[in-house]
Amino acid sequence: MRYAETGYNLEVDLATGNIERVQTDPKLAETLLGGLGTCLKIMWDRTTPETHAFDPENPLIISSGLMAGTPAFSSNRTLIVTLSPKTNLLAYPMGGGFFAPELKYAGYDKIIFTGKSPKWVYLWVHNDKVEIRDAEHLRGTGAIEVQDLIREELNEPNAQVAAIGPAGELKSYIATVEMGRGSASRMGAAAVWGDKKIKAVAVRGTKDINLADGKAFMEALKEMREFVDERNHNRLSNKYIMDIHTGVGSPQAMEVVDESWHTGGFAWGNARYRKKDFWTDELEDAWTHIQYGAIQRFISCFACTQQCGALIWHEEDPPYMAKCYSKLSYLFGSETEDQHFSWKILSRSFRYGVDSFSTPQTLAMAVEMRRDGVLKEEDFAATDEYPACPPPEDKQGVFLWILDRIGKGQGIGKIFALGTKAAAEKIGVNPEHYAHNVTKGEEQMNVKLGMLDPMYFLMFATNEKQSVPQIEGNWTQDAFKDVKDREEFVKDWIHLPHERFKQYFLDWEPKSRAGGKFMNPEYPTPEIASDIVDWMEEIHNYDDSLGICCGMGGFCLKPAYHVHNYYKFVSSAAGIDVDQYGLRKIIHRSRNLHRAFQMRRGMTRADDAPPADHWRHRFPELEEKLLTTYYNFKGWNDDGVPTRIRLEELDLGYVADELEELGVLKKIDATDEDKKQWESHRQEYWGY
């Protein structure tokens, strides 16, 4: 009997129509857990450095995590894993909601598509009944509407549906996969759906999921519930922390109206400048009325105790589910203060199926190019298909017009559907000037700051997902000014992996013009920054393999899940005999396989770089030292490639062999002393 996982994947060849139910090796869960970890193994085995995102043999994997469908809190993430047409690296955006648990209840851990369909189709999975169905009649339908149409067509109101909108059909690099209360965005994964002509996947399941030790599992869950209840009734102080981070769950942007931190700290337009004095009491009063007028009710994802999302029904616009930062992204990009506009454009953008992080910056870049004369007025003129673009002073109208061109694949929209970097290259301008806010080709959060922060430098530069939740973590964004407040904060900081982290926090001082050895950019030191970033990165990897919302784990201050309790759920649910240190080794195995995969795809040290103008004050020598120190801390060489010593102790010797054959990793005969030093480092910092 298999526990937590079903033990079966669906293999779907779109070219031939062949569908197979394939039993998986139970050892995979023991070595890579599930979710991202096991998807990495599939991608390593089935692709080569030459495989392109739009090649038929590029797998498109829809994956649950190991905990999905169990009663574990927030165990609901669906991963879309494939090669990215945008970055040429691994894409693995995730969405919440109910799709992944439903897939498990139907009897499958993953759906793996290969090949390309000759016509538009959708997949219908109802327990053991699986069929490829015609979707030509759904072509051009919005990503939200098509979900209801498919449920009606199947006469299955409880089916969970993941779908692309017109943007995905047109292979837009900024398209998304919408799935009810979730949205898998970033890195162009939805464009691969469009390339394979998959309009949607519908799932209905009624099977059980087995737990290895139900009693131990429920005891761990009860302990977590008590913690969450305590945090919900006693939120963290907002003296140094913005309101949306004082609770547990994804940032409570739907509930909280006060956006003084975001609107004053984040950059506007095409991520160019900040409005530090933007927020006022009058604006908060206006937004409170608008926001709570648009929200019909707060909603949760599967097995979640929190209500981070909201059902939005704004004026005459069709309803939709909104979450977190999307309420601000288009407002920032269009440089308007009218929150009515946010709710209006989101209703349209979710139907087109475009990403709320990349799209606003792309629209803002188009506005800049129009202003600078890079694009001519004839590019915005009327045609037989569409009206002329409004004048520049109608900021909201211009944004809606360009969004329509992207969503419908018309005119300049065909270019800007590629995102900022590829669009700038196609237009023939210097991408670094207009697409200036990208890392590895993917748009970043629109943040422009003063003094370089060592931790955030490493997180922006080296994280593989290129997405904001993977960049932030359990460490506070700023140092606490008062030493007594620091001492109070660390008292119940049970989430830390080691006692030394408390001293890191106690020593950390807020930056000032006077400078000092315990403030940015001198502190955290490269060694300490590497230690902290490695920990934050690790907990995100737990979430991505287990299928847990990072709002309960990796992207939250003092969260419900942490390094001292993840293993309790893994061992009791999946029956894997592992403690926290054994689980840490598994997650390190996944992380190093991921890094090796990216390096095999051609990524180099030079790609580990944040946007050039992300900070006003940069320190090139320090940044190079930060990278080298971080690499060596993780057991990688100075080029950022995992060493053979590191790979072999993680049972990834076959990965080292291939990297050496490709010339990505130099063949070096490690001495016994080298191995002994690494073993000592590993045991000191990670406990295994």
Secondary structure, 3 states (H helix, E strand, C coil): CCCCCCCEEEEEECCCCEEEEEECCCHHHHHHCCHHHHHHHHHHHHCCCCCCCCCCCCCEEEECCCCCCCCCCCCCCEEEEEECCCCCCEECCEECCCHHHHHHHHCCCEEEEECCCCCCEEEEEECCEEEEEECHHHCCCCCCHHHHHHHHHHCCCCCEEEECCHHHHCCCCCECEEECCEEECCCCHHHHHHHHCEEEEEEECCCCCCCCCHHHHHHHHHHHHHHHHHHHHCCCCCCCCCHHHCCCCCCCCCCCCCCHHHHHHEEECCCCEECCCCCCHHHHHHHHHHHHHHEEEEECCCCCCCCCEEEECCCCCCCEEEECCHHHHHHHHHCCCCHHHHHHHHHHHHHHCECCCHHHHHHHHHHHHHHHCCCCHHHHCCCCCCCCCCCCCCHHHHHHHHHHHHHHCCCCHHHHCCHHHHHHHHHCCCHHHHCCCEECCEECCCECEEECCHHHHHHHHHCCCCCHHHHCCCCCCCCCCCHHHHHHHHHCCCCCCCCHHHHHHHHCCCCCCCCCCCCCCCCCCHHHHHHHHHHHHHHHHHHHHHCCCHHHCCCCCCCCCCCCCHHHHHHHHHCCCCCHHHHHHHHHHHHHHHHHHHHHCCCCHHHCCCCCCCEEECCHHHHHHHHHHHHHHHCECCCCCECHHHHHHCCCHHHHHHHHHHCCCCCCCCCHHHHHHHHHHHHHHHCC
